[in-house]
């Protein structure tokens, strides 16, 4: 059975430009990557969990911020792997320097027998404009319905 993830995209309007909050994946595999490593905060929907509830939970876990109250459903996309990602957007603002991510543990370096802890999302230095998000290869526009 395919997995489903859900996430929230925080947006704001500043200096006549739309900006979105993106997070950089944490851990050693993503440490030296930029293009394709920036995402909206998202994560897996637990069995029996409502997708929007999962999106709110994941946003709070991955940023340390409480999400807004009014959400715009953005729809879903299906990855080549079969995983489905559902998304909502909400308007808000935050200081990215105060964001705090949850962590995960893994053996690192590989086959070393040592377990290390890493933040799930390494950084969110600033809100990106839509153009900057496209350049980081994290937004793909699909004109089909």
Secondary structure, 3 states (H helix, E strand, C coil): CCCEEEEEEEEEEECCEEEECCEEECCCCCCCCCCCCEECEEEECCCCCCHHHHHHHHHHHHHCCCCCCCCEEEEEEECCCCCEEEEEEEECCCCHHHCCCCEEEEECCCCCCCEEEEECEEECCCCEEHHHHHHCCCCCCCCCC
